[in-house]
Amino acid sequence: MLARFLKMVGSLNKLMGFCTIFLLATSTHLRAEQQFIDVVESVTKSTVAIALDAPYKHASPRVLGTGFIVDDGSYAITNYHVVSEPLDPKYVENYVVLSGEGTVVKKVKAEIIKIDLKHDLALLKLDSILPPLKLSTERMQRPGTDIAFTGFPIGAVLGIYPSTHRGYISAITPDVIPAMNSQQLNLKMMQRLDSVSLIYQLDAIAYPGNSGSPMYDPKSGEVVGVINKVLVKDTKESALSSPTGISYAIPVKYVHKLISDATN
């Protein structure tokens, strides 16, 4: 009888142990999910739509891509190709950032003050202060690292509603590969072959409107890169008849340099 009782107690202890482990694991998972939700909410406040404001041409600003607020809150980063359209002197045209969601949107005038053509980055000076994101260190992240990015994947087609995607860094890869033959060479490729940079290849889907989106650590919200949908088309994937659709991001170290060059 005593042996049977001790066996029952042992079984009960095992069951309680399993239950404790299950509850701890569930609690940890829920805390992690809530942490990510809080990070996305915070990052979204600092993610802006980059638009062209031309009242004589368009009833409302035309969204061109995504950007995010940096430094002291008076600057924004985006891809250069997003703001490469020349402003027409015959009309009142300005680049602006749109901060907010839905119909509650703040329009802030932005001026291009520094560009990095090689890495397709642009630094914009804003007319007012917005909440900035914290940049990660310049250290390259390793393949397998979890990431998230927030932006406007289809522009303003469905309104100004930031969208978040999650994935991981699948590879660190050169931004250009040598051409198989001279017919595949172009000016951009030849210029970049002189100074190859490493960029992130992602296991996550980004769309054209995501160009300029902050790519960040899901746990801390620190920016580790900038989503780019154009950089590789004329270089790394120029030899392909059908582009892969793989998403890429520019490491944050080039953002650090751009800000430093402009503000020092």
Secondary structure by P-SEA (a helix, b strand, c coil): caaaaaaaaaaaaaaaaaaaaaaaaaaaaaaaaaaaaaaaaaaaaabbbbbbbbccccccccccbbbbbccccccccccccccccccccccbbbbbbbcccccbbbbbbbbbcccccccbbbbbbbccccbbbbbccccccccccccccccccccccccbbbbbbbbcccccccccccccccccccaaaaaaaabbbbbbbbcccccccccbbbbbccccccccbbbbcccccccccccccccccbbbbccaaaaaaaaaaacc
